[in-house]
Amino acid sequence: MKPYRNLLGESLGTNFTLKNIPEGLYRKVRENAERNQRSVNGEIISILNAATASKRIPVDELLARARALRGKTRGRLTRNVLDGARRDGRL
């Protein structure tokens, strides 16, 4: 399906309808739209863009984060601490 175009040849996008949206969910979207100074439609488009954006983290960055976290916990996460957390239901 080709997107509709206006008189200048610009793409107008595609329309679709959401049905059976729970009232509570719609209220939250409407409140977020107001807070972000957008229409409900604009807020939904923003949510869909964020949900479908690439969240791929480069391997080097991921390894750097892991090393930093390991450095913060070095010496703190002993077997006794972990066993106690398991017993308490925290792991």
C-alpha positions, 0 to 999 in steps of 0.5 A, spaced: 500 500 500 502 506 497 502 512 502 497 518 501 501 524 498 498 531 499 499 536 493 506 538 494 508 530 494 509 529 501 507 523 504 501 523 509 503 516 512 498 511 514 491 511 518 489 505 523 484 505 528 485 502 535 479 499 538 477 496 545 482 501 549 481 500 556 479 507 559 485 507 564 490 506 559 487 511 555 487 516 561 494 515 562 496 516 554 491 522 555 495 525 561 502 524 558 500 527 552 498 533 556 504 533 560 508 533 553 504 538 550 502 533 544 495 531 542 493 524 544 495 522 536 502 525 537 503 521 544 501 515 541 506 516 535 511 518 540 510 511 544 510 507 538 517 510 535 520 509 542 518 502 542 520 500 535 527 504 536 533 500 535 536 499 542 542 495 540 548 497 545 555 496 542 559 491 545 564 495 547 560 499 551 556 493 554 563 490 556 565 497 559 558 497 563 559 490 566 566 492 568 564 498 571 559 494 575 564 489 577 568 494 580 563 497 584 561 490 587 568 487 588 569 484 595 561 486 597 558 480 593 561 474 597 558 467 598 555 468 604 552 475 602 549 471 596 546 465 600 543 470 605 539 474 600 537 467 597 534 465 604 531 471 604 528 471 597 531 477 595 535 473 589 
